[in-house]
């Protein structure tokens, strides 16, 4: 869903375009076999060992966006170094939930927070320990 929205944008269209277009992208998918967007590699279905190897290759970290199911799996496998949540000042009453019932609690420590003029709060958490 990101490729159609960002692949043709330039920095003149949006200052975020270089981040989306120039950064290497890794796609976890059980249905895709190739990616048509520059700097994209399809990893295949979720595999915690493959994600660990990828994390070891990229010391600067991996940014995940757009997949609550992937984030859930990464959390369950202890592969999240920091979790950034943006809380918007609106109550929808429905929608995707990041935290579903899980067999074990995931303990986190608040490492940073910001409040923006529009009322959005950014909360950054790291693993407790």
N, CA and C of each residue as an Amber inpcrd file, in Angstrom:
protein
   387
   0.8120000  -1.2000000   0.0000000   0.0000000   0.0000000   0.0000000
   0.8530000   1.2610000   0.0000000   2.1120000   1.1580000   0.4570000
   2.9820000   2.3300000   0.4610000   3.4990000   2.6580000  -0.9430000
   3.8010000   1.6300000  -1.7390000   4.3940000   1.8620000  -3.0580000
   3.5360000   2.7610000  -3.9400000   2.2460000   2.5140000  -4.0960000
   1.4590000   3.4070000  -4.9540000   1.4000000   4.8400000  -4.4250000
   1.4450000   4.9880000  -3.1160000   1.3350000   6.3240000  -2.5250000
   2.6380000   7.1060000  -2.5960000   3.7930000   6.4220000  -2.5100000
   5.0640000   7.1340000  -2.3810000   6.0030000   7.0090000  -3.5710000
   5.9040000   5.9670000  -4.3710000   6.9190000   5.6930000  -5.3930000
   7.0940000   6.8060000  -6.4210000   6.0650000   7.5850000  -6.6730000
   6.1880000   8.6580000  -7.6700000   6.3790000  10.0340000  -7.0370000
   6.3500000  10.1130000  -5.7190000   6.5190000  11.4050000  -5.0520000
   7.9860000  11.8000000  -4.9950000   8.2130000  13.0820000  -5.0710000
   9.5620000  13.6340000  -4.9430000   9.6120000  14.4970000  -3.6930000
  10.8030000  14.9690000  -3.3670000  10.9590000  15.8400000  -2.2090000
  10.1610000  17.1270000  -2.3880000   9.9420000  17.5470000  -3.6510000
   9.1200000  18.7370000  -3.9020000   7.6550000  18.4890000  -3.5430000
   7.2070000  17.2350000  -3.7060000   5.8240000  16.8780000  -3.3540000
   5.6570000  16.7260000  -1.8450000   6.6730000  16.1320000  -1.2110000
   6.5880000  15.8290000   0.2120000   8.0030000  15.6250000   0.7460000
   8.3770000  16.2970000   1.8290000   9.7390000  16.1310000   2.3560000
  10.0370000  14.7060000   2.8270000   9.0230000  13.8960000   3.0400000
   9.2290000  12.5150000   3.4650000   9.5060000  11.5550000   2.3310000
   9.3790000  12.0030000   1.0940000   9.5480000  11.1140000  -0.0590000
  10.9080000  10.4240000  -0.1040000  12.0240000  11.1200000   0.1200000
  13.3110000  10.4110000   0.0690000  13.4120000   9.2730000   1.0820000
  12.8560000   9.4710000   2.2660000  12.8910000   8.3870000   3.2600000
  12.2040000   7.1440000   2.7060000  11.0100000   7.3150000   2.1720000
  10.2530000   6.1600000   1.6770000  10.8490000   5.5610000   0.4150000
  11.3870000   6.3810000  -0.4720000  11.8710000   5.8830000  -1.7530000
  13.3230000   5.4350000  -1.7500000  14.1790000   6.0760000  -0.9760000
  15.6080000   5.7790000  -1.0250000  16.0630000   4.7580000   0.0060000
  15.3040000   4.5850000   1.0680000  15.6740000   3.6610000   2.1330000
  15.4450000   2.2170000   1.6800000  16.3680000   1.2970000   2.0080000
  16.1020000  -0.1200000   1.7140000  14.8460000  -0.5750000   2.4500000
  14.0230000  -1.3420000   1.7490000  12.7650000  -1.8190000   2.3210000
  12.7320000  -3.3460000   2.2620000  12.2490000  -3.9560000   3.3370000
  12.1340000  -5.4080000   3.4080000  10.6770000  -5.7370000   3.6660000
  10.1140000  -6.5920000   2.8230000   8.7000000  -6.9050000   2.8840000
   8.5220000  -8.3230000   3.4220000   7.7950000  -8.4390000   4.5180000
   7.4510000  -9.7450000   5.0650000   6.0800000 -10.0850000   4.5050000
   6.0270000 -11.1390000   3.6860000   4.7590000 -11.4820000   3.0310000
   4.7410000 -12.9580000   2.6570000   3.6010000 -13.5790000   2.8810000
   3.4330000 -14.9710000   2.4620000   2.7980000 -15.0490000   1.0790000
   2.4670000 -13.8880000   0.4820000   1.8330000 -13.9000000  -0.8390000
   2.6820000 -13.2550000  -1.9310000   3.5070000 -12.2720000  -1.5940000
   4.3290000 -11.6170000  -2.6070000   5.6190000 -12.3980000  -2.8620000
   6.0390000 -12.4060000  -4.1320000   7.3120000 -13.0420000  -4.4740000
   8.3190000 -12.0190000  -4.9750000   7.8490000 -10.8600000  -5.4230000
   8.7580000  -9.7950000  -5.8390000   8.1300000  -8.4520000  -5.5220000
   8.9750000  -7.4300000  -5.4660000   8.5070000  -6.0820000  -5.1530000
   8.8610000  -5.1630000  -6.3200000   7.9180000  -4.3300000  -6.7040000
   8.1090000  -3.4340000  -7.8340000   8.5780000  -2.0440000  -7.4190000
   8.9030000  -1.8490000  -6.1720000   9.3000000  -0.5440000  -5.6600000
  10.8020000  -0.5430000  -5.4340000  11.4550000   0.5360000  -5.7990000
  12.9100000   0.6010000  -5.6870000  13.3740000   0.3020000  -4.2610000
  14.5310000  -0.3460000  -4.1930000  15.1620000  -0.6780000  -2.9110000
  14.3140000  -1.6040000  -2.0410000  13.4840000  -2.4470000  -2.6690000
  12.6140000  -3.3490000  -1.9150000  13.0350000  -4.8050000  -2.1170000
  13.0120000  -5.5640000  -1.0210000  13.3250000  -6.9840000  -1.0450000
  12.2160000  -7.7260000  -0.3220000  11.6720000  -8.7580000  -0.9320000
  10.6480000  -9.5860000  -0.2930000  11.3650000 -10.6770000   0.5010000
  11.1110000 -10.7290000   1.8050000  11.7360000 -11.7220000   2.6800000
  10.9850000 -13.0450000   2.6940000   9.7080000 -13.0260000   2.3050000
   8.8760000 -14.2160000   2.4000000   8.0340000 -14.1530000   3.6570000
   7.4600000 -15.2830000   4.0540000   6.6210000 -15.3080000   5.2570000
   7.4350000 -14.9740000   6.5060000   6.7390000 -14.5750000   7.5690000
   7.4050000 -14.2110000   8.8250000   8.2650000 -15.3590000   9.3140000
   9.5090000 -15.0330000   9.6390000  10.4700000 -15.9890000  10.1780000
  11.3430000 -15.2220000  11.1650000  11.1720000 -15.5120000  12.4550000
  11.8930000 -14.7770000  13.4930000  13.4060000 -14.8470000  13.2910000
  13.9420000 -15.9890000  12.8730000  15.3850000 -16.1210000  12.6640000
  15.8590000 -15.2100000  11.5350000  15.0780000 -15.0920000  10.4740000
  15.4340000 -14.2090000   9.3570000  15.4240000 -12.7490000   9.8060000
  14.4700000 -12.3890000  10.6580000  14.3980000 -11.0220000  11.1640000
  15.5960000 -10.7460000  12.0790000  15.9800000 -11.7100000  12.8940000
  17.1690000 -11.5440000  13.7570000  18.4100000 -11.2880000  12.9050000
  18.5820000 -12.0680000  11.8160000  19.7360000 -11.8710000  10.9310000
  19.6960000 -10.4810000  10.3060000  18.5250000 -10.0460000   9.8740000
  18.3750000  -8.7180000   9.2730000  18.7270000  -7.6270000  10.2890000
  18.2630000  -7.7850000  11.5190000  18.6000000  -6.8160000  12.5720000
  20.1020000  -6.7640000  12.8100000  20.7610000  -7.9230000  12.7850000
  22.2100000  -7.9650000  12.9810000  22.9520000  -7.2420000  11.8590000
  22.3990000  -7.2670000  10.6490000  23.0190000  -6.6130000   9.4910000
  22.8360000  -5.0930000   9.5070000  21.8100000  -4.6180000  10.2020000
  21.4720000  -3.1930000  10.1930000  21.5450000  -2.6280000  11.6140000
  22.7210000  -2.2200000  12.0020000  22.9420000  -1.7370000  13.3660000
  22.1080000  -0.4990000  13.6910000  21.7600000   0.2880000  12.6640000
  20.9790000   1.5030000  12.9020000  19.5370000   1.1920000  13.2660000
  19.1070000  -0.0230000  13.0530000  17.7480000  -0.4090000  13.4140000
  16.8490000  -0.5900000  12.2120000  15.7030000  -1.1600000  12.4850000
  14.6910000  -1.4160000  11.4570000  13.4230000  -0.6870000  11.8650000
  12.8460000   0.0180000  10.9360000  11.6100000   0.7700000  11.1490000
  10.4740000  -0.0360000  10.5300000   9.4270000  -0.2830000  11.2840000
   8.2690000  -1.0280000  10.7890000   7.0760000  -0.0990000  10.7700000
   6.3880000  -0.0890000   9.6630000   5.1810000   0.7300000   9.5520000
   4.1430000  -0.0200000   8.7310000   2.9070000   0.0870000   9.1730000
   1.8100000  -0.4270000   8.3580000   1.4140000  -1.8620000   8.5930000
   1.9420000  -2.5360000   9.5990000   1.5690000  -3.9300000   9.8060000
   1.4500000  -4.2610000  11.2790000   0.2420000  -4.2000000  11.7820000
   0.0280000  -4.5240000  13.1910000   0.3230000  -6.0000000  13.4500000
   0.0490000  -6.8820000  12.4900000   0.3180000  -8.3080000  12.7030000
   1.8210000  -8.5740000  12.7660000   2.6270000  -7.8670000  11.9690000
   4.0770000  -8.0260000  12.0320000   4.6100000  -7.5210000  13.3690000
   4.1290000  -6.3730000  13.8190000   4.5860000  -5.8300000  15.1030000
   4.2080000  -6.7740000  16.2380000   3.0170000  -7.3450000  16.1820000
   2.6250000  -8.3150000  17.2180000   3.6040000  -9.4780000  17.2620000
   3.9620000 -10.0130000  16.0880000   4.8890000 -11.1500000  16.0240000
   6.2710000 -10.7520000  16.5390000   6.7440000  -9.5710000  16.1480000
   8.0500000  -9.0960000  16.6120000   8.0690000  -8.9270000  18.1220000
   6.9980000  -8.3870000  18.6800000   6.9000000  -8.2360000  20.1370000
   6.9270000  -9.6010000  20.8250000   6.1530000 -10.5320000  20.3050000
   6.0720000 -11.8640000  20.9160000   7.4190000 -12.5730000  20.8840000
   8.2250000 -12.3100000  19.8570000   9.5260000 -12.9640000  19.7200000
  10.6710000 -12.1460000  20.3110000  10.3450000 -11.0570000  21.0020000
  11.3760000 -10.2460000  21.6450000  12.2920000  -9.5220000  20.6700000
  11.7830000  -9.1600000  19.5080000  12.5930000  -8.5340000  18.4680000
  12.3870000  -7.0310000  18.3520000  11.6810000  -6.4310000  19.3000000
  11.4400000  -4.9930000  19.2520000  12.4120000  -4.2960000  20.1950000
  13.2220000  -3.3970000  19.6290000  14.1540000  -2.6240000  20.4390000
  13.4950000  -1.3940000  21.0200000  12.6530000  -0.7500000  20.2310000
  11.8590000   0.3940000  20.6950000  10.5040000   0.3320000  20.0200000
   9.4990000   0.6920000  20.7680000   8.1350000   0.7310000  20.2640000
   7.6540000   2.1720000  20.3630000   7.3390000   2.7630000  19.2300000
   6.8790000   4.1490000  19.1960000   5.3750000   4.1590000  18.9400000
   4.6450000   4.7280000  19.8690000   3.1890000   4.8250000  19.7520000
   2.8010000   6.2940000  19.6490000   1.8870000   6.5780000  18.7480000
   1.3480000   7.9250000  18.6060000  -0.1160000   7.8600000  19.0060000
  -0.4610000   8.5860000  20.0560000  -1.8260000   8.5840000  20.5750000
  -2.5110000   9.8540000  20.0890000  -3.6010000   9.6650000  19.3500000
  -4.3410000  10.7850000  18.7740000  -5.5400000  11.1130000  19.6490000
  -5.8840000  12.3890000  19.7450000  -6.9830000  12.7980000  20.6330000
  -8.3610000  12.5500000  20.0060000  -8.6420000  11.2700000  19.7380000
  -9.9450000  10.8860000  19.2050000 -10.2280000   9.4600000  19.6700000
 -11.4440000   9.2060000  20.0540000 -11.8450000   7.8590000  20.4700000
 -12.7710000   7.3010000  19.4110000 -12.3140000   6.2780000  18.6990000
 -13.1030000   5.7100000  17.6080000 -14.0810000   4.6470000  18.0800000
 -13.7160000   3.9370000  19.1240000 -14.5910000   2.8760000  19.6080000
 -14.4020000   1.5590000  18.8920000 -13.6640000   1.5570000  17.7780000
 -13.4090000   0.3210000  17.0310000 -12.1110000   0.4940000  16.2670000
 -11.5760000  -0.6060000  15.7920000 -10.3520000  -0.5570000  15.0060000
  -9.3990000  -1.6590000  15.4160000  -8.2530000  -1.7000000  14.7370000
  -7.2430000  -2.7070000  15.0460000  -6.6420000  -2.4600000  16.4120000
  -6.3790000  -3.5200000  17.1140000  -5.7310000  -3.4270000  18.4160000
  -4.3280000  -4.0050000  18.2880000  -3.3610000  -3.2800000  18.8090000
  -1.9890000  -3.7700000  18.7820000  -1.8070000  -4.9040000  19.7800000
  -2.3230000  -4.7280000  20.9750000  -2.1400000  -5.7170000  22.0200000
  -3.3930000  -6.5630000  22.1580000  -3.2830000  -7.8030000  21.7480000
  -4.3590000  -8.7610000  21.9260000  -4.0110000  -9.6250000  23.1180000
  -4.9160000 -10.4730000  23.5130000  -4.5900000 -11.3780000  24.6080000
  -3.3440000 -12.1750000  24.2590000  -2.3740000 -12.1950000  25.1510000
  -1.1580000 -12.9520000  24.8930000  -0.8330000 -13.7930000  26.1140000
  -0.0830000 -14.8670000  25.9300000   0.2130000 -15.7400000  27.0630000
   1.1280000 -15.0930000  28.0990000   1.9210000 -14.1190000  27.6980000
   2.8470000 -13.5010000  28.6480000   2.8220000 -11.9870000  28.4830000
   3.0070000 -11.2960000  29.5850000   3.0620000  -9.8360000  29.5380000
   4.3580000  -9.3980000  28.8770000   4.2950000  -8.3170000  28.1340000
   5.4740000  -7.7130000  27.5250000   5.7790000  -6.4750000  28.3500000
   6.8630000  -6.5170000  29.1090000   7.1800000  -5.4170000  30.0210000
   8.0450000  -4.3910000  29.2990000   7.6250000  -3.1380000  29.3730000
   8.2930000  -2.0480000  28.6760000   8.5700000  -0.9050000  29.6350000
   9.5910000  -0.1200000  29.3130000   9.8950000   1.1070000  30.0470000
   9.7500000   2.2860000  29.0990000   9.1650000   3.3720000  29.5900000
   9.0740000   4.5950000  28.8100000  10.4710000   5.1950000  28.6780000
  10.9230000   5.4290000  27.4290000  12.2560000   5.9980000  27.2140000
  12.2010000   7.4200000  26.6810000  11.0580000   7.8320000  26.1190000
  10.9140000   9.2070000  25.6240000   9.4390000   9.4950000  25.4030000
   9.1070000  10.7840000  25.4380000   7.7320000  11.1910000  25.1200000
   7.7590000  12.6130000  24.5920000   6.8070000  12.9260000  23.7350000
   6.6360000  14.2590000  23.1600000   5.1490000  14.5410000  23.0590000
   4.8000000  15.7840000  23.2030000   3.4240000  16.2180000  22.9730000
   3.4530000  17.2790000  21.8790000   2.5840000  17.1250000  20.8950000
   2.5550000  18.0490000  19.7680000   1.3920000  19.0360000  19.9090000
   1.4970000  20.1510000  19.2070000   0.4890000  21.2090000  19.2980000
  -0.9160000  20.7300000  18.9390000  -1.0220000  19.6960000  18.0790000
  -2.3390000  19.1960000  17.6750000  -2.9270000  18.2050000  18.6750000
  -2.2360000  17.9980000  19.8120000  -2.7460000  17.1030000  20.8470000
  -2.2410000  15.6810000  20.7500000  -1.5110000  15.3460000  19.6890000
  -0.9540000  14.0060000  19.5500000   0.1870000  13.8370000  20.5490000
   0.2390000  12.6500000  21.1560000   1.3060000  12.3300000  22.0980000
   2.1140000  11.1850000  21.5070000   3.4280000  11.3550000  21.4770000
   4.3380000  10.3000000  21.0150000   4.9700000   9.6680000  22.2470000
   4.8530000   8.3650000  22.3420000   5.4240000   7.6110000  23.4600000
   6.4030000   6.5780000  22.9060000   7.6200000   6.5720000  23.3880000
   8.6240000   5.6040000  22.9570000   8.9440000   4.6800000  24.1320000
   8.8310000   3.4010000  23.8860000   9.0920000   2.3930000  24.9130000
  10.2140000   1.4800000  24.4820000  10.9650000   0.9960000  25.4380000
  11.9920000  -0.0050000  25.2080000  11.7530000  -1.1860000  26.1160000
  12.3980000  -2.3090000  25.8200000  12.2140000  -3.4770000  26.6730000
  12.6790000  -3.1960000  28.0970000  11.9240000  -3.6820000  29.0500000
  12.2990000  -3.4920000  30.4620000  13.5160000  -4.3510000  30.7460000
  14.4520000  -3.7520000  31.4530000  15.5300000  -4.6100000  31.8180000
  16.7920000  -3.9400000  32.0170000
